[in-house]
Amino acid sequence: MLGLQFEGSNWESIKDIPVDREGETFYILRPKLREVSHRLVVDVKLNDNIKVVTFRSALVVENRTMLNVEMMIVDANEKQVSDIYHIGNVIFWEERGFYVISSFDENYS
């Protein structure tokens, strides 16, 4: 079991996080911030007999298009509340038993 404490945050600690089985577990962070419930995902995987525990956001943005994408977060009034994020596309393919990762446009940042 693991425990997680958020330093410098108002969120309560999360205790007794099981890591004995592979899978994703979602936790609702308390208290709400500005009336919004935030979530945390604990992802447990086994890679070559090594247990990998990942703490991440419940929101995952992937660009699987042939285009580069710009994204920003807006509030309910469509006011920009984040920076603009540039999400380049990534192409995966297998070559001679290896996975190759390449950006479609290397000049895009």
Residue pairs with C-beta under 8 A, 6 or more apart in sequence:
1 15
1 16
1 17
1 18
1 19
2 17
2 19
2 53
3 13
3 14
3 15
3 16
3 17
4 13
4 14
4 17
4 40
4 55
5 13
6 13
6 29
10 31
10 33
11 29
11 30
11 31
11 38
12 29
12 30
12 31
14 27
14 29
14 40
17 25
17 27
17 42
18 25
19 42
19 44
19 51
19 53
21 44
22 44
22 45
22 46
23 43
23 44
24 41
24 42
24 43
24 44
25 41
25 42
25 44
26 39
26 40
26 41
26 58
27 39
27 40
27 41
27 42
28 37
28 38
28 39
29 37
29 38
29 39
29 40
32 38
39 57
39 58
40 55
40 56
40 57
40 58
41 54
41 55
41 56
41 57
41 58
42 53
42 54
42 55
43 53
43 54
43 55
43 56
44 51
44 52
44 53
44 54
45 51
45 52
45 54
46 52
61 71
61 85
61 87
63 69
63 87
63 88
63 89
63 90
64 89
65 89
66 89
66 104
67 89
67 104
68 86
68 87
68 88
68 89
68 104
68 105
68 108
69 86
69 87
69 89
70 84
70 85
70 86
70 87
71 84
71 85
71 87
72 80
72 82
72 83
72 84
72 85
73 80
73 81
73 82
74 80
74 81
75 81
86 108
86 109
88 103
88 104
88 105
88 108
88 109
89 103
89 104
89 105
90 101
90 102
90 103
90 104
91 101
91 102
91 103
91 104
92 99
92 100
92 101
93 99
93 100
94 100
